[in-house]
Amino acid sequence: MRSYGIRVATADDLGEARAVMLDAVYRDFGTGYVPKWHEDIIDLTGFYVAPDRHVLLVAYDEADGAIVATGALDSRGPRQPQWLADRYPDGETAQVRRVYVRPEHRRRGLAGRLVGELLDFAARDDRYRAVYLHAYRHSPGALDLWRTLGKEIWAEDDVVHFEIPLVP
Ligand SMILES: CC(C)(COP(=O)(O)OP(=O)(O)OC[C@H]1O[C@@H](n2cnc3c(N)ncnc32)[C@H](O)[C@@H]1OP(=O)(O)O)[C@@H](O)C(=O)NCCC(=O)NCCS
């Protein structure tokens, strides 16, 4: 039985974390790297490590230290449509991002643990009022995961939007 640790990403973790994310966008999503969607993956420091109210977590295999999953959170709400942006404004909304688990480590509770720690981080920040995320319908396991953790607030053809309860 494998055991895993989770930590806030350090500078030394960023290369491996980026590899987990890029493998997901190439292999799971099939889009490859698209600059307008994925620029945060290249600049993990600027998007998640440097800003105080943002965080990047990594999960590692305790046997060999390899990073096997990621999860991030920032203070940007959705951009559109306007009603959704108004409901989840920048600064008050913690958006969960880049929850990716390498295929051979899935269904062992890692995404659930990562999201739990992201929610704890958001709850410690008294300016966050809600936790929001969106997921692509074709992402393996994604809708199943988010339905266990939150409620669906809007479904488009390809993208489903969720809110997860922020427990103080
Ligand atoms: C979605 C993803 C992050 C789930 O990671 P994970 O570590 O396997 O998830 P967990 O083990 O924490 O699963 C928690 C629960 O979510 C549900 N779930 C997760 N993946 C599932 C799947 N493939 N099928 C059905 N239910 C699933 C189950 O209820 C599961 O509990 P259970 O295993 O006790 O039944 C992972 O499959 C992944 O990286 N997919 C590709 C990238 C992606 O789509 N990420 C989400 C971006 S929005």
The ligand as a Tripos MOL2 file, in Angstrom:
@<TRIPOS>MOLECULE
LIG
   48    50     1     0     0
SMALL
NO_CHARGES

@<TRIPOS>ATOM
      1 C1        -10.1730   13.8620  -11.5680 C.3       1 LIG1
      2 C2         -8.9240   13.4240  -10.7930 C.3       1 LIG1
      3 C3         -8.1930   14.6890  -10.3130 C.3       1 LIG1
      4 C4         -9.3600   12.5840   -9.5800 C.3       1 LIG1
      5 O1         -8.1940   12.3050   -8.7990 O.3       1 LIG1
      6 P1         -8.1540   11.0560   -7.7690 P.3       1 LIG1
      7 O2         -7.0070   11.2430   -6.8600 O.co2     1 LIG1
      8 O3         -8.2330    9.8050   -8.5370 O.co2     1 LIG1
      9 O4         -9.5330   11.2860   -6.9760 O.3       1 LIG1
     10 P2         -9.9030   10.6600   -5.5370 P.3       1 LIG1
     11 O5         -9.2400    9.3350   -5.3860 O.co2     1 LIG1
     12 O6         -9.6450   11.6820   -4.5010 O.co2     1 LIG1
     13 O7        -11.4680   10.4470   -5.7380 O.3       1 LIG1
     14 C5        -12.4170   10.9470   -4.8070 C.3       1 LIG1
     15 C6        -13.7990   10.5140   -5.2710 C.3       1 LIG1
     16 O8        -14.1310   11.1670   -6.5280 O.3       1 LIG1
     17 C7        -14.8760   10.2340   -7.3520 C.3       1 LIG1
     18 N1        -14.0460    9.8720   -8.5170 N.ar      1 LIG1
     19 C8        -12.7730   10.2850   -8.7870 C.ar      1 LIG1
     20 N2        -12.3640    9.7810   -9.9900 N.ar      1 LIG1
     21 C9        -13.3980    9.0380  -10.4680 C.ar      1 LIG1
     22 C10       -13.5850    8.2810  -11.6650 C.ar      1 LIG1
     23 N3        -12.6140    8.1770  -12.5960 N.pl3     1 LIG1
     24 N4        -14.7680    7.6420  -11.8370 N.ar      1 LIG1
     25 C11       -15.7420    7.7310  -10.9220 C.ar      1 LIG1
     26 N5        -15.6290    8.4330   -9.7430 N.ar      1 LIG1
     27 C12       -14.4760    9.0990   -9.5470 C.ar      1 LIG1
     28 C13       -15.1220    9.0080   -6.4940 C.3       1 LIG1
     29 O9        -16.3180    9.2390   -5.7700 O.3       1 LIG1
     30 C14       -13.9190    9.0260   -5.5600 C.3       1 LIG1
     31 O10       -14.1440    8.3320   -4.3580 O.3       1 LIG1
     32 P3        -13.9030    6.6980   -4.3480 P.3       1 LIG1
     33 O11       -12.5950    6.4220   -5.0350 O.co2     1 LIG1
     34 O12       -13.8960    6.3950   -2.8800 O.co2     1 LIG1
     35 O13       -15.0600    6.1120   -5.0880 O.co2     1 LIG1
     36 C15        -7.9890   12.5530  -11.6820 C.3       1 LIG1
     37 O14        -8.7470   11.5120  -12.2590 O.3       1 LIG1
     38 C16        -7.3100   13.3360  -12.7720 C.2       1 LIG1
     39 O15        -6.2100   13.8700  -12.5590 O.2       1 LIG1
     40 N6         -7.9560   13.4070  -13.9610 N.am      1 LIG1
     41 C17        -7.3710   14.1110  -15.1100 C.3       1 LIG1
     42 C18        -7.2200   15.5860  -14.8510 C.3       1 LIG1
     43 C19        -8.5370   16.2310  -14.4630 C.2       1 LIG1
     44 O16        -9.5300   16.0610  -15.1200 O.2       1 LIG1
     45 N7         -8.5000   16.9840  -13.3630 N.am      1 LIG1
     46 C20        -9.6340   17.7510  -12.9070 C.3       1 LIG1
     47 C21        -9.5320   19.0620  -13.5360 C.3       1 LIG1
     48 S1        -11.0120   19.9890  -13.3430 S.3       1 LIG1
@<TRIPOS>BOND
     1     1     2 1
     2     2     3 1
     3     2     4 1
     4     2    36 1
     5     4     5 1
     6     5     6 1
     7     6     7 2
     8     6     8 1
     9     6     9 1
    10     9    10 1
    11    10    11 2
    12    10    12 1
    13    10    13 1
    14    13    14 1
    15    14    15 1
    16    15    16 1
    17    15    30 1
    18    16    17 1
    19    17    18 1
    20    17    28 1
    21    18    19 ar
    22    18    27 ar
    23    19    20 ar
    24    20    21 ar
    25    21    22 ar
    26    21    27 ar
    27    22    23 1
    28    22    24 ar
    29    24    25 ar
    30    25    26 ar
    31    26    27 ar
    32    28    29 1
    33    28    30 1
    34    30    31 1
    35    31    32 1
    36    32    33 2
    37    32    34 1
    38    32    35 1
    39    36    37 1
    40    36    38 1
    41    38    39 2
    42    38    40 1
    43    40    41 1
    44    41    42 1
    45    42    43 1
    46    43    44 2
    47    43    45 1
    48    45    46 1
    49    46    47 1
    50    47    48 1
@<TRIPOS>SUBSTRUCTURE
     1 LIG1         1 GROUP 0 **** ****
